[in-house]
Amino acid sequence: MNAKNTLFIIADEHTRRYSGCYGDPVVKTPFLDKIAAEGVTFTKAYTPSPTCVAARACLATGEWLHQNEYFSSVEAYDMTRPSWGHHLIDKGHEVVSVGKLGYLRAGPGNGFTREFLPIHNLNELGWVRGLLRNPLSFPEPNVEVVEFANHVGVGETDYTKYDRVVSETACAWLRQAAQREHDKPWTLFVSLTSPHYPLICPQEFWDLYDDDEVGTAHRGPDIEIHPLMQELRKFYNYDDHFDADLARKARRAYFGLCSFTDYLVGNLLTTLELAGLKDDTRVIYTSDHGEMLGSHGLWTKFQMYEDSVAIPMLMSGPDIPQGVTCDTPVSLIDLYPTLIEAAGEPLNEREENLDGVSLFRIIEGEKPERFVLSEYHDGGVSTGIFMLLNGPWKYIYYPGFRPQLFNHETDPNEDVDLAEDPNFANALAECENALRSMLDPEKVNARALEKQAAIIEKLGGYDAINNMEQSDIFIEVEALYVNNAELRTPCDLLVASEAIVPE
């Protein structure tokens, strides 16, 4: 594989299926469709955890959650484990980030030679209420839930303002990079917060849709809900605050934010081409996790349903076949070896033993001898959740509770839980054996709760945490960077980018 530059773009909360290139007939994503047409579309890409901070820690380290133990939104990546960026920097490559990182703190040890406009955990804490899982504490009222439903519609938010600045800064960096000599290929990591809620999108992207065409979410049959799902629904009771009209507006806003995200990606692609860098640069697009958007009566992430854990994964550029789809299951952890190989570097001995497999090798037909896994050890559930993909089966294991089993080939909407059907006992047993070949779920669950109990004690206990002011940590940090002129302008990089009007 020839060594080339990499433009790595990651969105926040972009569900795989809400893109034109993944077959959605309504959502308009012409620039993502362009990446797909010029490269490879991975049809079965998944997050290692359906929550921002944990997923990004797995992306950084190339490890599953039970391996790196960044279990929750509070336990953010803290530089103590090597990242793909550290490897490339050690080999003399320039590795630059622009936008949200979701790490513990800013610093030269994060695996970037320079961080522009970074977002990290507020006060090095994050969402501490999510730690209160054993016993599970239900907030009354749940401020985050109420705020979610109260912020739906048209307009600019700190998120969209921030993302515009991130896009402008990244475009400016690309233009300057084209004027400089580089001894080795560079990697530019551009991290957008959109289409993450609040579900408020700029007017021009709202106007791309109408209320009738956005449709309604799939609700599923009225079947018994798993006891852990009952906990999640009670904790994250978003749906209690939505009627049909508000749900339709929320879908329209989310679709608009997907198009807004695509527009920002388009700015980057256009700048790359105008700067003369396209022939020497590969492009990767993905997301940290998805968004339920009312499906099964659920909102945001935290679930193991497809809309929460299924993510887009697109790759184009030199040496990448054009217009190809790849059905091999992949994960964010596969980007660790991919980024190193893209820069022309070999993996070291430790990295060779990671479960991640370079997407270049997967494109060439290699079938990884591993299963794709996702884990959740955060707020709203008293025990951990483990999801494993095994052929057509999605297996979900809850320590101390009965599992779930879905067949994606016959039941893509995941309406029929087959775990207690004796006709599928063999498939259930095979999936459990596969999971236990990777980890001991009881031990991992106990370890996560043990680590979190120590943090709770350090913070003063349940009462102290419940009395802390709870807010959206990322909105506060984004407001800081958008509204502070000094922070908004990183050295001399930020210049006005050429406007690209969406069609």
N, C-alpha and C positions, 0 to 999 in steps of 0.2 A: 504494500500500500504506500503510495507516494505521500510524503509529508506535505501537508497544506495547512493554511490558516483555518480556523473554525469560528463561525458566528453561531453561538449557542443561545437560543431564545427560549425562555421558559415563562409561561403564563401562570396565573394562580386561579385554580378552581374552574378550569375549562374541561367540561365533560367531553369525552371522545366523540360521541355521536353528534354533537351540535357543531358540525362543520360540513361544508358542502362536499369536501373530499371524502368524508365518511358516510356520504349518502343522505344527509339531511336535505329535504327538498325546500326548506324555508330559510334556514340560516345562511346569510351571505358572507362568505369568506374567500374572496377571489385570490388573495395573496397566499393563503395557506393552500388553496387549490393549485396554485402555481408551483409551490414547493413540491406538492404531491405529484403533479404532472411531470416535473423535471427530475423526480427522484423516487424514493421508496416510501410507501405508506405501510406502517406496521399496524395490522388490524387487531392485534391482541396485546396491547401495551397496558401495563398496570402500575399503580403506585405501590410502594412497599408499605405505605401507611396513609390512610385517608384523613390526614391532618397536616397542615403546612410545615410546622417546625420539624416534626419527626421525619416527614418525607424528604425534606431538604437535607437533613443530617445523613440519611441513607444515600442520597445523591452525592453528597460530598465525600463520604467514606467508601462507597461501593459495597457497603455491608447491609445485611438485614437488620431490622430493629433489635432483635434479640441478641445480635452480635455487638452492635455499637452501644446499646443501652441508652440511647437518647429517646426515652420512652414517650415523653409528653411534651406539651407546649412549653413547660417550664424547663425541661431538661434539653436545652438547645445545644447545637454543635459548639464546642468550647475550645477547639484547636488542639486538643490533647491526642487526637487520632489523625493520622495522615490522610490528606485528601488528594484527589487527582491534580489539583492545582499545585500542591506542594511538590509533587513529583515533577511536573513540568517546569516549575521555577528552579528546582535543583538542577535541571538539565539545561538551564539558560534560556527558557522561553518566557515571553511576556504574557502574563495572564491577568486580564483586567475585568473587573465586574462593574456593571452599572445597574443600580436598582436594588430591589429587595433581596436580602440574603436570609433573614430569619435565624441568624446565629445568636450566640450569647452576647457578644460584644464586637465592636469594630477593632481591627488591629492587624498588624503585618503578618501575624501567624495564621490568618484565616485561609491562606492558600491563594492569595491574589497579590500581584505586584502593586496594584492600585485599586482602591474601592471608591467609586463615585456614587454619591447619593444613597448610601447603604441604609437599609432598615434592619435593625436588630431588636432583640427583646427589650422592651422598655424597662429601665432600671435593672437589667440583667435578671428579670424575673419571668415576665410573661403572664399567661393566664393561670393564676395560682388556684382559682376555685376548682379547676379541673382535677386537682390533686385529691380532692375529698371524695374518695371512692370506696373506702373500706373502714367504717360504714359509708354508704353513699349518702351524700347531703344534697337535698333538693332545694335550690334557692327559691324564695318566695318574696317578691316576684322575681322571675328570671329576667334581669335587665337586658341582657344580650338578645334574648328572644323577642322582647317587646320592641327594642330598637330595630331589629331586623324587619319586622312587619311594618313599622312606621316609616321606613325609608325606602319607598318604592315609587318610581316615576321618572320624570325628565329633569335633567339639569347636570351641572358639574359638581363633583365631589372632590375631596382631598385625594381620593384614589385616582380619578381621571386627570386632575391637574398634575399630580405627581408623575403619572405615566407619560404624559406629554413631555415633561421635562426629561424623564429617563430616555425617551426616544430621541429627543433633540440632542442630548448629551452623547448618546451612543453613535448617532449619525455624525456628530462633530468629531468624535474619536476616529471613526472610520475614515473620514476625509483626511485627517491628519496622519493616520497610519499609512495612507496611500502615498504620502509625501516623504516618508521616512524609510531608511534602510533597516531591515531586520535580519539579523544573522540566522534566526530560526523562525519557524511559523509561530504566529501568535494565536491566542484564544481570547475572544471577547464574549463574556457571559452577560447577557442582557436579561434582566428579570423584571417582568411587569406584574403589577398587582391585579390588573383586570383579567378576566371578568368577575373577580371576587366581589361579593356584596360590599356595600349597600347596592341594591338593585335599582340604581339611578343612573341613567345613561344620557350623554349629550344629545341635544335635540336632533341633530342631523342623522344620528344613528337610530334614534327612536323612530324617525320618519321613514326609515327603510322598511318598516313593518306596519301592519295594522292589526287591530285586536282580533279580527276573525281568523287570519292566517296563522297566528301563533298557536292556536289549538289549546288543548288541555292536557295535563299530565296523566300518565297511566296510573290508575289507582290500584289496580289488582283486585282479586276477589276478596270477599269478606271471609277470610280464614283466620283461624286462631293465630295470634301473634306469639312469637317466641318470648319467654319470660325476660330475656336480656333485651329484646327489642322493646318490650313494655317499659323497661327502665329508661331506655334511650328516648322513647316517645314522651315519657313523662318529664324527663329532664329537658329535652329539646322540644318543647311543645309548640313549635312554630305554627303548625297547621291550625291550631286553635284560633289563631289571629287572622286567618285568611278566609274570605268568602270567594265565590267564583270570580267576581269582577276584579278583586285585588290580585288573585292568583294569575289571572290573565295578564294584568299589567306587569306583574313580576316576570312572567315569561317573556313578554315583549321587551322589557328592560334588559333581561339577561341576553336575549338574542342580540339586542343592540350593543351590549357590551362585548359580545363575541365579535361583532363586526368592527367595533372600535379597536379591539385588540388586533384584529386582522389589519386594520388601517395602519396601526403603529408598526406591525411587522412589514407592511408594504413600504413604509418610509425607510426602514432598514434595508430591505432588498433593493429598493431603487437607489439608495445612497451607495450601496455596495457595487452596483453595476456602473453608476456614473463615475465612481472613483476608480474604476478600472480594476477592481479587486475580485470580481465574480469568478474569473477563471482560476483563481488561486485560493478560493475559499469555499469550504463546505458549510452548509447551513443545517442546523438541527433545530427543530421546534417540538416542544412538549409542554406538559403542565405538571404541577406537583400532585394534583388530585382533581376530582370532579365536583359536581354540584347536583344534588338530588332534584331541586327545582319542583317540588311537589309530588314527584313520583312516589308511589306507595304511601302518599300522605306525609312525606318527609322532605326536609329542606336542609340546605348546606351539605356537609359531608359526614364523616364519623361512621358511615355505614359500610357494609360489605356488598351492597347492591351495586350493579354495574355503573349506574350514573355517578356513584361516589368514588369507585376505585378504578374505573376504566379511563385511560388518558390517551390523548393523541400522541403520536410519535411519528415525525416526518423527518426525512433526511435527503439532501440533494447536494450536488456539486461534483467536482472532479472525481472520477473513478466510481461514481454511484450510478447504477443503472437507472434509466428513465422510465417513469410510468409503471413501476412494478409495485405489486402488493406482496407483503410478507405475512403469512399467517402463523408464524412461530411465536409463541408467547414470549414477551420481553418485559423488562422492568426498568425502572430508573437506575437500579444498581448496574445495569449493563452499560450505562454511559461512562462510568469510570474507565474501564479498559478502552472504550471507544475513543474517548478524548485523548488518551495517551497514544494510542495507535495512530490517530489522525495527525498528531504532531510528529510522527515518525520515530517514536521512542518505544523500546521494548518494556514489557512489564518486569518488575523485579520478582524475586522468589515469593515474597509475601503476597503480592498482587496476583500471581499465578494461581494461588490457592483460594482466591475469592470466588464466590459463586457467579459473579457477573461475567458475561461473555461479550466480547466486542461485537457491535452490530455489523461491522464489516464481515466478520466470520459468519454471522447468522444470515446476512444477505447472500453469502456464497453457498448457503445450504447447510451449515452446521446446525445440528439439533442439540442444544445444551442438555447435558445429563443432570438436570436439576428441575425442580418444580418452581413455578412462580408463586410467591408468597406475599401476603399483606397482613399487617398486625395493627391492633389498636389497643393502647393502654392509657387512655386519657379520660376526660370528664364524661359523666353520664352513665357509666357502667361500673358495677362492683367487681367485675373480673375482666381479664383480657379477652380479646377476640382475635382468632387466627383464621385466615382464609387461604386456601390452597387450590390451585388449578391443576387438574389431572385429566387430560384429554377433554371430553365433553363435560366433565364434572366440575362444579364449584362446591367445595367442601368448606363449611364454616364450623369451627370448633370453639366452644365456650367452656373453659375449665369449671367443673362443678355443675354444668347444665347439659342438656341434650344438644347434639350437633344439628346442623342443617345440611341438606344436599339438594343441589339444583342441576338440571341437565340443560346446558346452554343450546344444544342442538335442537331439542324439542320444545324448550321453554325459555326463549330468550328474554322474556320479561320477568322471569324468576317468580312466577306465581304459585308454583306447585313444589312444596317442600317434600322430598322423597325420603327423608332420613328415617321415618318410622314405617315405611312401606317394606314389608319383608321381601318383596320382589327385588329390592335393590340393596339387600344386606351385603352382598359381595362387593358392590361398588363402594358402599359406605366403609367397609373394612379395609379395602384397598387404599382409600383416601386417608383414613386414619393412620395406616401403616406408613404411607408416604409422608405425612406430616411428622410423624415421630422419627422418621429417618433423618429429618432435618433438625429437629429440636424436641425438647421435652416441654410441652406446653404448660404443665403444672409448675415445673421449676421456673420457667421464664415468667409466668404470672406471679409467682411468689417473689421473685427477684424484683420485678417492677414495683409491686406493692411495698416491698421492703425499702427500696430506694426512695419512693415517694413518701413513705412514713417518716423517714429521716428528714426530708425537706420540710414536711409539715411541722415536725417538732422544732426544727431550726427557726421556722417563721412564727412560732408561738402557739401552734395548735389550731384546732378547728375554729374556735371562736375568733381568734385573731384574724384568720384568713377570711372568715365570713364577714368580718367588720371592715375589711379592706375595700376601698372603692374599686368596683369592677367596671372596666370599660374596654373598648376595642383598642388594644395596645398599638396596632399597626396604624389606625387612623390618627392617633395622637402623634406618632412619630412622623407620619407622612405630612401632617399639618406643619410640623416643625420645619421640615425640609422645603416644603412648597412656599411657605410664607416668610422664611428667613432668607433675605437676599444674599447674604454672605455664603450660606450653606447651599443655596440654590445654584450658585455659580462656581463650580469647581475649577479653580485657577482660571485659565483662559479658554477652557474647552467649550463652554456652553455658548453656542451661536444659534441664531434663528435658522431653522431648517426650512427647506422649500415645502410649501404646502402641497399635499396630495389630497385632492377632493375625492371622497368615495363616490363610486358610480351609483 
